[in-house]
Amino acid sequence: MSSTPNFAPYANEADVVEIGNLMLENRLDRITISGDVDLTADKDGLARARQLRDLLGRIVAGLEGKDLPDRLPPPDVKTVANPFG
């Protein structure tokens, strides 16, 4: 389980946090969440639940502190030539 003290939502394009098989990827304009996590009824499950709560709380606080548009446009996806042929 990854530690999350340096995860600053919307601050960069590099931070990735894993909780179980759940991955939270930082972007400047979005947080991408993919995968899954089991929040089991044991100490490990409690630790994962607390970590997830902390991360989601920081994401909500980051959004609440911004002047947000009604909706972002979809990400600009570029196709590049295959360098291997």
N, C-alpha and C positions, 0 to 999 in steps of 0.2 A: 504494500500500500504506500503510495507516494505522500510526501509531506506537502503542504500547500502554503507555507508562509510567504513565498515570493510570488504567488499567482495574483497579479493585479489585472482584473478584467478590463479588456479593451485597451490595454497598454502597449501591446506588441503583437507580433506575428510569430512568436516563438514558443511561448509557454504551453506545455501540455501536462495535464494532471490525470493520473489513472487511479480509479477507485474500483477495485475488482477488475472486471473487464470493461468498465465504463470509462470512456475517454472524453475529457473536456479540453478542447483546443482553443487557445486564445487567438483572436483576430482584432484588428483595430475597430471593426464595425460589427462584429458578431462573435458569439461563443458557439462553437460547434460541439454538440454532445452526441456521442455514438456509443454503441455497445450495450452492455447490461451489467448489473451488479445485483448480487443477492444480499439483502439486508437480513441476515440470519438472526434468530433469537438467542444470541450469545454475545460475548464480549467483542469478538471481531465484528459482528454485525452492528453493534452499538457504535464502535469506532468508525466504521464506514458511514453509518447514518449521520454521525456528528460531522464528519469531514464533508459529506455532501451538503448538509445544512449550512455549514460555514461557507462553502463555495457559492451556493445559491444565494445566501445572504449578501455576500460581497458583490455578486452579479446584480442583484436587485438594487443595492445601494449605488452601484456605479451607474445604473440606468436612471435611477431617481435623481441623480446629481447632474444630469445632462438635459439640454434642450433638445428633445427628440422630434424627428419628423414623424408624420403619420405612418409612413412605410418606407423602408429602404428599397432601392432598386436591386434586382438580382446581382450577384457578383459577376464581375467582368471575367469571363473564362476565355483564355487564349489557347489556341492550338498551335503547337510548334512541330516542326519537322522532326522525324525520328532520327537522332544522330547516329544510330547503329545500322541504318540502311533502310 
